[in-house]
Amino acid sequence: FGSITPSGGLGRDSQGNIYAVAGSAIQKINSSGAATEVVKDVSGALDVSVDSKGNIFVLMSDSVKFYNDKGESQGSFGSGDFTAPKAIFADSSGGVYVADSGSDHKTSQVVKFSKG
């Protein structure tokens, strides 16, 4: 990733761009390796996923923040719905999944958030 040092997860959009949690930002890396900061001020971000429309979902320790394809905040959701989130995935139907390791193996779960 050149000068980018990922500090969390990676995501990919439908055009093949890679999105990386890097410090307190989300960096978009194109196929030529050029990086652009698309989301700022997400200190503590764990993972990132991009849906088929280019919406960016950033997994935090206590919620999911989401942004449009220009990196403009569209809100957040999931506050209080997980204990120890680890990964996020956005599908092509508008579903967003969070893998939560819970407090032990019995409370581990995958939480699905539906469009709307």
HELIX and SHEET records of a PDB file:
SHEET    1   A 4 LEU A  10  ARG A  12  0                                        
SHEET    2   A 4 ILE A  18  ALA A  22 -1                                        
SHEET    3   A 4 ALA A  25  ILE A  29 -1                                        
SHEET    4   A 4 ALA A  35  VAL A  39 -1                                        
SHEET    1   B 4 ASP A  47  VAL A  50  0                                        
SHEET    2   B 4 ILE A  56  LEU A  59 -1                                        
SHEET    3   B 4 VAL A  64  TYR A  67 -1                                        
SHEET    4   B 4 SER A  73  PHE A  77 -1                                        
SHEET    1   C 3 PRO A  85  ALA A  90  0                                        
SHEET    2   C 3 VAL A  96  ASP A 100 -1                                        
SHEET    3   C 3 GLN A 109  PHE A 113 -1                                        
END                                                                             
